[in-house]
Structures are given as structure tokens and as C-alpha cells.
């Protein structure tokens, strides 16, 4: 039997509802390690560069951009086997990590973040063809098994509906609060309407978001590649995901044939999938065409 990156049900769910909920993607030990590292970071929040701190404007959360800079333990999420195969199934192997964020959602009686999309004016008119342009992966590190605990909240199917850039919670119908356990991951496109529900529990919700995109997309955590100390601690595949194409790379490489791209990104984990085999065959065909012209 051939290996698949995604099941037919997952592709149908993505197409119709606009998200995937992957349960138990992270092992309990991974959750414990990551949560402890982030709680330690939270206790030292005054040391974080102010340029990387943002919030919803209501003092109900602490949000930190450029997360890999502040928490090296997050490196393992970049190509985590519990979810990265689905990223490849949706975006393909010409993929990079554009950004990383940490969220602490504090207890509060009102919705923490209004409904919105993450597209902005430069992406709202970009219609994907066979592959997605950008996807976010949200890793939950605390349990959200009841509503109104700071839950990530979506409008299923709104990725087809030209959802407004921002709209109040009470103005949105047919919402769905995601009930998740620590270790679950939710994937969603930037076009999906989403927000954050009130947190009437006594627990701060902790989660991490990684933003994946096609190679031609501009990163948001860095201009060209991350700081060298971030790259130096990565595996070859993770370095590539963070924009390292080698010492002789040029800006135009993101549009051309990168010799080891498929080998690095698929690796031993996913190279036997139908999609990988098709991509390898297509790459070989393209290389042959260049060599025989």
C-alpha cells in the first residue's frame, strides 16, 4: 500500500470546513517540556525585546512574535512528525516557515480577540490553485476541553465567504469553539475567519503558532534568514525551512529548481508517499528538459 500525506476525510474536511484538528500530535513529554519553557519565559517577560511583543490591545494576553528567538525548545515543532505531513499535503514541498508566535491568553469575561482573517490586503486577492499559499499551525499546550476557556474559535467554511477583516464576536453567527487537549494541533488557512473566546476559567491558555508558506512568500520573523545562532542549532531540513539555501544562494532561487529541496523536505519520513513520488518525477522531468534544450 502507498503512504498518503493526508486521508480523503482530511482533504474533505479542509475543503469544506477550512481547518484540520489533529488530536494528540505532540507526545505528553513534549507538551510538558514546551509548557515549562514557555512558563519560564513568561516569568522573564521583561527581558523580551519590546519589538517582538504584541497583544490584542486589551491587556488580556501576552503575545510574542519571533518565537524561535526566545524559546529554542520550539525548534522541534518546525517539522514535527505529528503534523508536518499534512503541511506538505496542503502546501507541497516548496515550503518555508514564515513566522512563529507565542500566546498567553489570560482569564477574562469577554472575548479576547475579535473575529478576523490573517490575510491582509496583500493576500486577500491571492487565490490558491492546487496548493495553499500560506497556512498556520496552532499547537495547544494547555487543555481547552470546555467552551469559554480562551478557546480558538472559527467560522467553519468562512474561507469560501470573503470573511471581513475584523468583526465583533456578537456579530458572527455559526461559530465553533475548538475543544482541544494539550498536544493537539489545528491547521487553518489565513482566509478562515477566527477569533478567541472569553476565558472564564482560572487558567491561562498557552499556545504556539507557526506560519508556513510557499517559498516565494516573504517571511515575517526575519528579512532573509534568522539570526545565525538560531540556524546553527537546527537540522538541515529545519535550516531550509528557515530560509537557508546555502552560501551561494541568490534571491531568485525561490522561483527556480533547488537541487536538494525535495530530498531535504520529504526526507525519509515522507519520501515514499504518492505526492513525493510525483514531485520527484516532475523534478526529474524538468531537469531533463533544461539539459536537453
Buried (B, 14 or more C-beta within 10 A) or exposed (E): EEBBBBEEEBBEBBEEBBBBBBEEBBEEEBBBBBBEBBEEBBEEEEEBEEEBBEBBEEEBBBBBBBBBBBBEBBBBBBBBEBBBBBBBBBBBBBBBBBBBBBBBBBBBEEBBBBBBBBBEEEBBEEEBEEBBBBBBBBBBBBBBEEBBBBBBBBBBBBBEEEBBEEBEBEEBEEBBBBBBBBBBBBBBBBBBBBBBBBBBBEBBBBBBBBBBBBBEBEBEBBEEBBEEEBBEEBBEBBBBBBBBBEEEBEEEBBEEEBEEBBBBBBBEBBBEBEBBBEBBEEBEEEEEEEEEE
